[in-house]
């Protein structure tokens, strides 16, 4: 992965609300992960409106840092990885097969970041939306989050899975340590943005993790999950209400073609 320039890193840290000069430590990695999930939402507005996102580093920076947008996995995780590399972290991208809510593993279309630090390896993923990890996950040892586990399975590699209820564990995705280049990420991007029936082309999905509170916009349904409280759910009644929700809850502005896409794809 190409390392980000110092100018880009400075702008990225400002976008995250973090100071410069942070040490290369697990605490820093955790802080950056949480800030990224809060300040740069997971969102598929570009794909939902019919376009394929550009994945060059300058294009990613322009979209998510300077234009204050978010992105989906093949955008947010490469930006994170490039910034980490520029800061001195040993970070690399890997492509994963999504297993969440699937009968069989999907294609290698999900992008994650692996960080080697102090003799250990951590999975860092700011691009899986709702059920994804919110802190770095050790690939060996205590995962830190009691609702997340990893294990090695024959034919799949490392599988990340989550507890969704008492005794109910669900697979999220699987990945190997096979070399990943930006051409692999581009292939996953093209598949997610153009394949007939792709979830990202069918409906609008926006998520943001603010501390222990998760905000989710799925089409016209806005949900708020706060730790220790019953989920709140609101069905938005108009495209204007969706645009207001994007601004107020996620800090995002509408983009050209969004209202048309909401109507054309049957959200309204």
Secondary structure, 3 states (H helix, E strand, C coil): CCCCCHHHHHHHHHHHCCCCCCCCCHHHHHHHHHHHHHHCCEECHHHHCCCCCCCCHHHHHHHHHHCCCCECHHHHHHHHHHHHHHCCCEEEEEEEEECCCCCCCCCEEEEEEEEEECCEEEEECCCCCCCCCCCCEECCCCCCCCCEEEEEECCCEEEEEEEEECCEEEEEEEECCCCCCHHHHHHHHHHHHHCCCCHHHHCCEEEEEECCEEEEEECCEEEEEECCCCCEEEECCCHHHHHHHHHHHHCCCCCCCHHHHHHHCCCC
